[in-house]
Amino acid sequence: MRLLNLKSKKIVSYLMCVALLLTNTIFLSGCKSSEEEDVIVLRVSNWEEYIDEGDWDEEETIELENGTVICPETSMIEDFEAWFYETYGKKVEVEYSTFGTNEELYNQMSMGDTYDLVCPSEYMIMKMMAEDMLLPYSDSFYDETIETNYYAKCVSPYIKNVYDELSINGEALSKYAAGYMWGTLGIVYNPEEVTEDEASHWNMLLMKKFNKRVTIKDSVRDAYFAGNSIYNEELLLSEDFINADDYYAQMEVILNSTDTATVNSVEEILSDIKDNVYSFETDSGKADMVSGKVVANQQWSGDAVYTLDQAEEEGVILCYSAPEEATNLWFDGWCMLKDGIGEDADKQLAAEAFVNFLSKPENAIRNMWYIGYTSVISGGEDESILQYAEFLYSSDDEEDMVPYPIAYFFTGEDEADLDEETIEAYTIYTYEDQINRQLFAQYPPEDVMKRSVVMAYFDKEGNERINQMWLNVRCFDLYEYLSGD
């Protein structure tokens, strides 16, 4: 009996200890330091290798005429976290992840991954808007009187106009997306193998002269754009069409058409292209151009800059062309997600601050230097962006320099409506070869932008048609094999 009582006492004592420990654990967990409690966790998803990671070599230092010196040791994410605390007195921790394609990002979210801020491309932004996935930016985000609103103060007026004019269900993209990078779709080519005129037309992808020596993007939308441009080549290049008052509106309709007749015709063209190209590729085209495996490659302008830079290091000179029929104007933008941010005011503050931090001109330059793409930031009253372009491309040789005006990007106005003084202020005097090289890819001239079209978000029926078309093109050999033909 005494043994039983002792055992019972031990059990009771043990249970009391457990209860005390649990109580203390609960109490302590509920009494975290205010330092831990106030940390805002911001979940950001971006394209791979699409933000500056710091650790620059000294020889990479950028020194601009206005005194700005750029040579960061730490990553953009670390610098943002420090800046946010200094600016708002709150701690933020960025959980940063990446994706490889727009579809991969969308699938990740469909499978339950939750993000606060993401950076999809234009058509995916439109899709997310249509599906009511996005949270609008606050009115204060666009208040230019707020010192830290770098995006509102520094975004290119040209890009702002594009965002304002594109809409889904009557709402402008600019309400739900803030731009990051932008560019065109064109052709990287070796001028020793391909003439400038040949590279100025999408139908070079069909030329037997270049059989198995050119590549095209393994992307339904990029391939469709090229095929549709070829299908409508005669119309798109006709003087009556180009000089029509509603030229841009007509071009926009034609190049976004997904009716059955157009899709079927583009399928035939892409099937012929498939037989002629070396491959459909997603990332190997850059290396294939540098190595000389191919002589031309359908490419996004940012990757074109990277390709031209890499080739130049190997002693190979490549060029970039935006075909005369039309080019695709693409852009990536930052969007806040309802499922992530919800009604959390601190998270929204951090998300909008993140966009603003990236939009500081010196930070836009850091990202451009690191990834090779072109920021939507023009700088507003800060001349750093223009000076950065001059830092990269201006010529010191008066005999070899040519004027390269890019006033449209900084003013949002047609050059025809600007006075000579303004045009001159935004003219880079550059080397003649830059007319079709890196500068051309990063800041295409106004005439190229006048024939640039944003590929819209296709409706359900249009998507089904072009996706089936793509399966037919990409899997044709398999179908033949299975049918025994």
N, C-alpha and C positions, 0 to 999 in steps of 0.2 A: 504494500500500500504506500509506504514511504517512497519507494522507487517510482511508483506511478505518479505520486504528487510531484516529485522532483522533475520527472519527465514533462509533466504538464506545465510546470513553471518555466522550464526551458523553452517549451513550445510557445507559451504566452510571451516570454521575453523576446524570443526570436521574431514573433509576429509584430510585437511593438516596435522593434528595431526597423523591421521592413517598412512598417507604416510611417515611422519617423523619417526614414530615408526618402520614401516616396513623397512625403509632405514637403521635405526640404527641397527635393528635386523640382517639384511643381512650383514651389515658392520661388526658387532661384530662377527657374525658366521664365517665370512671370515677372521677374525683377531684373531683366537684362539691363546692362548699362545703357544709358540714353545714346551712347556712341554707337552701339550695335543696333539699337532699335531704329535709329534714324537713317540707316543705310538704305538707299533706294537701289533696288536691283533692276537694271535696264537690260532686257534681252534683245540683242541686235543680231540680225542675220543679213549678210551681204555677200556679194560675189566673191569668189576665191581671188586672192591676191589683188584686192581692190581698195586698199587703204594703206597709208604709209606706216611701216613698221619701225621706223627710226634706225638708229645705229649707222648713220651715214659716215662714209669716209671723208676725211678732211678735204680731199681733192674734189669732192662733190659739192662743196660749199657754193651756194648761190648768193651773189652780192648784186643788189639792184641799185639803180641810180638814186633812188629815194632813201638809201641808207639801210634798207631791209637786208638782213643777213640770215640765210636759212641753212642750217646744218644740224638737224635734230639728232639727239642721242637716244631719246626714248620714243616709244610708239605713239601714234595719234590717240589710241585708246587711253594710255596712261596719262597723256597730257590733258585729255578731256576731263578725266576724273579729277585731276588736280585743279584745273581751271574751274570746273563746276563748283567745287568746294570753296574756292577762293571767291567766286562770283556770287554764289547763292547761300553759302554757309551751311550747305547740306552735303553729306557724303553720298556718292553714287558709285555703284560697282557695275561695270558693263560685262555681261555674259555674252561674249562675241562668238558667233558661229558663221559658217559659210555654206553656200550652195553652188552648184555647177550650172544649172539651167533654171529658167523661170518655172518650168514644169516640175522640177525637183523641189523647189521651194513650195509650190502649191500643194504637191503631194505630201510633203512633210507636215504642212498645216492640216491637210485633210486627215492625216493619220494621228493627229493629236498633239503635234509639237506646237508649243505656244511661244509666240514672240511679241514684243512690244513695237519694234521698229524694223521694217524690212526695206529692201532696195530693189524692187522688180523693174522690168522694162515697161515701156509705154502700154503695150497691149495687155500685159498682165495687170497693170494698174487699172485699166479700164474694166477688165474682167472682175477684179476685186471690188471696184465701185459698183458694178452692175449686181454683184451678189451681196452688197451691203456689208462688206467685211471691214471697211475702213472707217476710221475716226477722223472727222474734219480737223484741220488745224485751227487753233484759237484765233479770234480776231486780233488779239494783241501780237500774235506772231508776225503779222504783216505791218505793224505799226513802226514806221521808219524813224520815229522820234525816240524809240527805245534804243539805247546805246548798243546793247548786245544782240540786236536783231540784224545780224550780219547778212542773213539770206535776203531779207526784204530790201536792204540797202545796197547789196552787192550783186544780186542776180542779173544776168544779162537781160536787157530790155527785149531783145529778140526772143530769147528763150521764154521769158515771162509771157510774151504775146502768144507763143505757141501753146503754153499751158492754159492760158485764159481762153483761147479759142476752141480747144478740144473739150468735148463734153460728153457725158453719159447721163441719159435721163434728165437732160436739162441742167446738169450741174457741171461746172468747169473742173478740169483736172487740178487746177491750182488750189482748189478748196481742200483736196485730199492728198496732194503730192507736192513735194519740194524737190526740185531737180538736183542731180548729182553730176553725172557725166553725160555727154552727148556726142553725136558724130554722124557720119554718113556710111553708106554701104557702097563699096566699089571694087576695083580690081588692082591688086598689086602685080606688077609685071617687070620683067627683065627687058630693058630697052635695047639690048643687043640682040634679042630674039623676037621681040614683039614691037611693032611700031606704035607710036602714040595714037594714030588713027584707029588701029585695030583694037587697042585697049580702051578706046572711047565708046565702044558699043558692046552691049551684053551678048550679042550674037557671036562674039569671039569664042564663047564657050562651045559653039557648034562647029567652028572652023576645023576642017580635016587637017589643015596645016599644023594644028596643035594637038592632034590626036594623041591621047594619053600623056599630054604634057601640061595640062591645066587641071585645077581642082575647083570644086564648088562646095559650099557649106552643106553639111549634113543636117540641115534645118529646114523644115517644111516652109516656114515663112520667108526665109532668105532666098531659098531656091525658087519659091513661087513668085517672089517679086521679080527676079531675073527672068523667069519664064514668061511672066505676064508682060514684062517690058518688051521682050522679043516678039511676042504675039501681037502687040500693038505698036511695034516699031515704026511702021510707015505713018500711022496717025500721029504718034508722039513727036515725030521729027518734021511734020508738015508745017509750013510757014503759017497757013491759015489757022491751024490749031494753036500754035505757039503765040500768035498775035491776037488771039481772041480775048475779049474782055474778061471772060470767065475761064481763062486758061487753067489756072490753078485748081479751081473747083472741078473742072472736067477731068483733069489729070488725077485728082484725088479719087473721084468716082471710079475711073477706069482701073487704077492700080489697086483698088480695094474691092474690085468686083469678084464675087464668088458664085456667079450664076452658073448653071450647069454647062452651057456652051463654052464659057470662058475656061472653066476648070478642065473640061475635056480637052480643049485645045492646048492648054498649058501642060497637061499630062503628056500629050504627044511630044511636045517640045522638050520636056524634061527627060522623057525616055530616050530621045535622041542625044541629049546632053550626057546622059548616063553612059551611053555607048562611046562617047567621045572623050570624056574626062579620065584623068588618071584615077581619081577617087572622089567620093563624097567624104569630107573630113570635118572634124570639129576643132582640132587644135594643131594637127600635124602640118597644116599648110605653111605655117611660118617657117618651120625647120626645112621643109621641102623646097621653099623658095631660096633660102640661104644656101642650101647644099647644091642647088641647081637641078634637083630631081624633076622639078616642074618649072615652067617659064611664066606662068600666070596663076593667080589664085583669087577667087572671090573672097573679100575680106572686109571686116569692120575697120573703120578708120583708125581706131586706137591700136588694134593689133597690127595695122599697117605700119604705124609709126615704129612700133617695137621691131617689126620685121625689117624695115629699112635701116634702123639703127644697128641691129645685129649683123645684117649683111655688110654694112659699111665697115664694121670691125673686121670682117673677113676679106675686105677689099672688093666687095661686090656692090655695084650701084644698082638699086632698084627704084621704081617709080610707082606712083599711085594715081589712079584715074577714077573719076566719078562719071559713069557713062552718060552720054548726051541725051538718051531717051528719058531717063529719070534716075534719081537715086533715092534710097530710103533714108529719111531723117529719123534716127532712133535716139532714145534717151532712157536713162535709168533715174528713178526718183525715190525719195524716202517717203514711206507711208506708215502711219500709225494704225495698229490693228485693234479693233474693238475687243476681240477675245483676250488680248493681252493687257491693254491699258485700262479698258473699261471706264470706270468713273474715278480712277486714281489720279488725283490732281498732281501729285508729286511725280508720278511716272510720266504724265504728259509734259510737265515742266522739263523733266530730264530729256525726254525724246526730242522736244523742240529745241532745247539747248544743244543737244548733240548735233542737230542739223545746222544750227547757227554756228557752232564751233567749227565744223567742217567748212563753213562758208566764209570764214575769215580769209581774206585774200592770201595771206602767207600760208595758211593751211591748205587752201585750194592748190597752191603752187606745190606744196609738199606732195600732195596726192598725185598731181599731174606728173611730177618728176618720177615718182615711184612706179606708177602703173602705165604711163604713156598715153593715157586718154585725156580728153579735153573737158575741163570743168565747165559747168554752166555759169560759173561766177566770172563776171567781167570787172568787178571791183568798185563800181560806183565812183565816188570821188577819190578813191584810193587807186593810184596808177600802177600798182604792183603787177597786175596781170598783164597789162600791155608791156610793161618793162621786162617782164619775164619772157614774153614772146620775142622781144628785141634781144634779150640776153641770149636766147637760143639761136635766132635766125638772122639778125641784122648783119649787113655786110659793111666792112670798113674800106672796101676797095670801090672808090667812086666809079671806076670804069666798068666794074662788073656788077654793080647794083641795079636793081629794078624796083619800081614802086609796087607795093602789094597792099592795097586798101582793105581794111576789115571793119570799117566804120559801122556797118549794119549790126554787128555783134554787140558793139558797145553803146549804140544809140537806139537800136530798134527801128531805125528809119532807113528807107531806100536812099542810096547815094544820090539819086536824081533829085531828092528833096533836101539835100544838105548843101551848105555853102562850102566853098573850097577850103576854107580855114579848118572846118570841122573834119572834112575828109583827110586833110593833110595831118591833122592831129592823131588820126588813127590809121596812118599808113606806115607800114614797115618797109624800109629799104633793105632788100635782101639779095642774096645770090640768085642768079638767073635760074639755076637748076631747082631752086625751091618752089618754082611755079608748079611743079608736079611731083614734089617730094614731101618731106615731113611737114613743112608749114602748110602746104596744100591740104594734107590729111587732117591736121589739127584745126586749122581755121580756113575752111573752104571759102573761096571768093563768093561774092553776092550772086553771080550768075548761076553758080551751082545750087545755091540755096533756093533760087527761084524755081528749080526743077526738082526739088526734094519733096518727098511725100511721106507722111507718117502712116505706117500700116496700122489700121484701126483694129479694134477687138471685133472679130467676126461673130455673127450670131450663131446659134446652135446649128442651123441648117448649113450655113456656110462653112463652119468648122468641120462638120461631118463630111462635107463634100471634099474639102482640100485634104483632110486626113486620110480619107479613102483613096484619093488620088495619089497621095504620098506612099501609101502602102503598095499601090499598084506599081508605082515607079521603082521603089526600093526593093520590092520582093518579086519583081517580074521573072527574074531568073529562077527563083524558087518555084513559082507557079509553073514555069515551063518544065522544070525538072520533075515535079510531082505529076504533071499531066502526061509526061513521057514524050513531049514534042522535041 
